Amino acid sequence: MNDYAANLSLPGLANVLLDDTGPVLLLTHAKPDGDAIGSVLAMVHTLRGMRREAHGVLVPPVADSLLHLEGADELEIFDDHYAPATPPAQVVIVDTGAWSQVGPMRPIIEPLLDRTVIIDHHLSGDIPAAHRYIDGEAAACCEIVAEVIELMIHPAHPPGRRETDTAGFKPLPPVIRDALFVGIASDTGWFRFSNTRPGTHELAARLIRMGTDNAGLYQRLEQGERPEKLGLLCRAVSNLQLLADSQAAVMVLRAQDFAETGARPEETERLVDIPQIVEQVQVVVLITEHLVTEDGETRSTTRMSFRSKPAPADAGSDRAVNVAELAAHFGGGGHARAAGAKVDRPIDEVVPEVVDVLKGLPV
């Protein structure tokens, strides 16, 4: 984990992506969110625009709303029979650098590590790719992807231009433009979270000037859920526990909750944010149980999503809980305000451990 650091500059990343001419395989973490899919989509269509063969593969479950994005129908969904259509000359992994998150794609990646590129904004990972560009200050991986695309298309301009207009630039194709916007909007909670930087808003403004319909994308992605998600939301809220004088909250969803409501694993998105509407709540953990069947045997896995609020302005920085450190207790990682972990253990073993960790927090 300690070796997970950039070994490329941003221009160096652009050169690595431009120097090869063979087929590219683009991957991201399992259960991809808007940032992950946006990054894959934008890179696939940028490379295809440069006449390179590029294939994007997603490891399910994948939210229906994200699959309705323009261009997403050209991405492949991994299954047990998946094999690359053509042997890749280069592998590009976006929005993760962890073996645990690429799941069943590991056997495909491992023989190609000398030709693998990681583009990420997380600070922990263990995939020893030959080429890595990691920027932990980026609000979303799509911020990085936008900058490297700019360098690939307009190599004469320095990266990170933040002009208030697009003079001198050929507008991005709608599929790339909207994919980038979805990525930054998704990972910033539509610009509500503390990871949002001035440059995040400036990039969003440029994309809107190019034609992105931000209100339309919000409606499609955030207001297009199935009724079954409401049932799952009710289950999550009904078993919510408040701990540490109501400064921490835990919600638990078991396999039975998914079965009885008809909800899907990907429909847990955003549920972890709900308890943060309470002023006292500083940390939230959503714990979900999933049943996996392999070789005729069913086993239980447990996922944890961690969220925390930034420190109140009058409280000092020590009030903020770094949930990446909490996730590390369970072999996971992520950002200071948002992290996750997955363990191949029954949920009834994991819940008491999470509760004990939260009870001991200095919140």
N, C-alpha and C positions, 0 to 999 in steps of 0.2 A: 504493500500500500504506500510506503514512503517514497517509492520510485515513481509514483504517478504524478508526472509533471510534464509541462510542454518541453519538447525538444526541437520545436520549429517556431519561427516567427510567422506572422500572418502572411507576408509575401512568400516566405518559404513554403507555407501550406498551399498557397495558390500555385506555386511552381510545381510542387509534387503532384497536384491534381491535373495540371496542364501537361506535364512532361510525358505521362503515359498516354498511349493511344488505344490500348486494348479494352475489353469489356470491364465494366465496373459493377460490383455488387454492393448495394447500399443497405445497411441494416441499422436497427436501433433496438431499444430494450423491449422486452415482452410487455404486453398490455400497454401499447404506446398511447401517449397523450397527445394533445394538440401540438406541442413543441416537437415531439419526436416525429410525428407524421409530417408536420410542416417542414422540418429539416430534410427528411428523406425526399418529399415531393419536390422541394425547391432545388435540391442538388440533382435529382434524377433529370428534371426537365432542363436545368442549366447545361448539364453534360450532353444531353441529347441535342440541345440547340447548337452544340459545338461538334455535332456529328459523331459523338461517342456512343457506343452501345452501353446503356445503363439500365440496371434492373433494381427495383426496390422491393424488399421483402419485409413483411410485418408478421410478428409472432402474436397470435391471438391470446386473449380476447381483444377485439377492437370495437370501439363504440360506433354504432350505426351512423351517428351524426358526422363523424370524421370521415367515414367512407363515402359520404355524399359530397365531399369537397371536389372541386373540379380537378381531374387528373388522378384522383385516388383509385378509380376503377382500373387504372393501369398498373397499380401495385399488386404484388402477389401476396397471398396469405399462406403462411407456412403450414404444412401438415406433415404427417409421418412419411409421406411419399415424396417430399420436396427434394429436388436436386437442381442446381443451377442449370439454366438452359444451355449456356456456354461456359466453359471454365473461365473464371474471372482472372483478369490480369491484375486487378486491384480491388481491395475490399475497403469500404469507407463505413465506419461505425459512428453514428451521431447520437448525442445526448446520453451516452453512457460509456464507461470503460471497464465495466465489471462483468466477469464471467457469469456471476449469478443472475445477471439481468438479461443476458443474451440467450439463456436457456438452451433450447435444442439446436441453436445455430453454432454452438461451440465446435463440433466436429468439422464443420465447413470452414470456420475461421482459423483454427489452430494450424493447419498445414500452410497457411498463407500469411503468417504473422509478419514475415519480411516484406510483404506487399500490402500491409494493412495500415490504414490511416484512422486515427481517432480525432473527432471534433467534439469537444465537451465543455460544459460549464460547471460540472461537479468536481469536487476536489479529492474524491477517493475512487480508486479503481485498481484492477489487478491484471488487465489484459496487456501483455508486453508487446504492444504494437510497435513496429519500426518507426512510425511517424505519429506524433501527437501534438495537437494544438489544444490547450486547455486554458480557459479564462474564467476563473471563479467569480469575477466581478460582473460578468455578463448576466443580464436578467433572464435570458433564455438562450438556448443553443441557436435559435434562429437569428439572434443578434449577430453571432459569429458567422453563421452561414451567409447572412446578408452582406457582411463585409468581405468575405472571401469571394462571393459571387461578383461583387463590385470590382474586386481586383482582377478576377478572371475575365470579365467582360470589358473593363476599362483599365488596363494595366498602367496607363500613363498617369492615373489619378492615385493619390495616396489613399490608404484605407481609412475608414472612419469619417469620411466627409459628412458634415452635418448641416449642409446648406438648407435654407428654407425654401428652395425651389429645386427643380430638376433640370435646370438649363444645362445643356451639354450632355445630357444623359438620354439614351434611348429608353423609353419606358419599359419596364419589365413586362413580360407576358402575364396575363391575368392569373394563370395557374401558379406561377412563381410568386408573384406579388401577393396574392391572397394566402398562399401557404406560409409565407414569412409573417404576415400579419397575424394569422391564427396562432402561430408559434409563440410570438411575443405576448399576444393578448392572453393566451391560455396560461402561460407560466407566470404571468403577473396578476392573475385574477382580474383580467380586464383593467389592468393598470392600478389596482388597489393595493398590491402587496409592497412591502418595504424594499424588495429587490428592484423596483422600477426606478430607472435613472433618467436624468434629462435626455440622454441619448436615446433611450427607449421611446420616449414620446416623440422625439425628432424623427426617428426612423418610422414610427407609425404615421406621422404627419406626411412624410414623403410618400409612403405607400398609398395613403388616402388620396393625395394629389394625383397619383398615377391612376386612380380609379377604384381602389378598394372600397366596397360598401360595408363599412364597419358595423352599422346597425343591422344590415341584412345578415352578416356573418354571426353577429351575436344572437339573433333570433334563431338561426339555423342550428347553432352549436349549443346554446344555453337554454333555449326555450322550445326544444323539440323532443323532450323526453317522453318515454312511454308511461302510462298510468302505473305500471308495475314498480317504477322507481319510487313513487309516492308511498307504496306499501312498504318498500325497503326502508325509506326514510322514517316512517312511523315506527318500525321495529328498532331502528338504531336509536331514536330518541327515547323510546319507552324503556330501554335498558341502560340508559346513560347513568354513569356514576360520577359524582363530583367528589374530589379528593383534595387534601391539603387546604382546608378552609375554602373550598370552591375555586381554587386556583389551578386545578388540573381536572380534566374530564377524560373519561374512557367510555367508548361505545364498542359493543361487541355484536357482530353478526355471524351467526352460525350457518352451516350448510342447510339446516332446516328452514332458516329464514328465507334463503334464496328459493328453496323448493316450494315453500308455501305461498310466497308472494309472486312467484314466476319471474322474479328479477334475475338479471344476469350479473356475472362478476364485474363487468366493466361499468355497471350502473352504480357503483359506489363512488364514482367521481364526484367531488365537491362535498360529499356528506361530512367529511372530516372538518370542514370549515364552519359548520353550523354552530357548534357550541361557542365559537369565538365571539358570537354576538353578545355574550354575557361579559360585562366589564371585568369581573374578577378573574375569569378564566384566562390563564396565560399559556397553558399547554393542553393539547388535545391528542389523543391516540385513538385511532379507529383500528380495531382488530377484527379480521375476517377469516373465517374457516373455509377452506376449499378442499374438495375431495378429488383426488387424482387416481385414475385407474390405469395401471400398467401391467402387462402380462397377466391379465385376469385378476389382479389384486388391487384393491382400493385402499389408499392411504390418505391420511389427513395432512394438509399443509396449512400453515398459518401466516397471513400477511399482516403487517403493521404499517399504518401511515401516521406519521408524526407531524404536528404543526405547532408553532409557537408564535406569539406576538412579539414585535420589537419592544424594547424597554420603553415605558412611559417617559416622556420628555423630562419629567421632574424626578425620575427614580434612579438615574444612574445606570450604566451599562450592565451592572451585575444582576439586574432584575431579569434580563432577557435569558431565556433558556435555549441553549444550542442543541436542537433536536438531532443534529447529525451525530452528536456524542451519545445521545440516548439510543439511536438506531444502531450505533456501533456495538452496544451491549449484545445485540442480537445478530451480529454479522452483517448489518446493513450500513447505510451511509446516505449522503445527500448534502443538503444545504443547512445553514444554521436555523432557518425558519421552516424548512420543509424537508423531510427525509422519509426513508422507508426501509423495511427489512422483510425478509421471508425466511421462515424456518420450516424444516420438515418434521414438525412435532405437533401433537394434538393441541388444540386451542385451550383445553382445560389446564394444560401445563403452563401455557404461555401467559394467560391472563393474570394469574397471581404474581408472576414475576414482573410484569409491566406495572401492576398496581404497587408493588413494593418499591420499584424504582421511582415512580411518581411521588409516593409518600415521602421519599427521602430527598426530594428536590428542594433547594433553598429558594423557593418562590415566595 
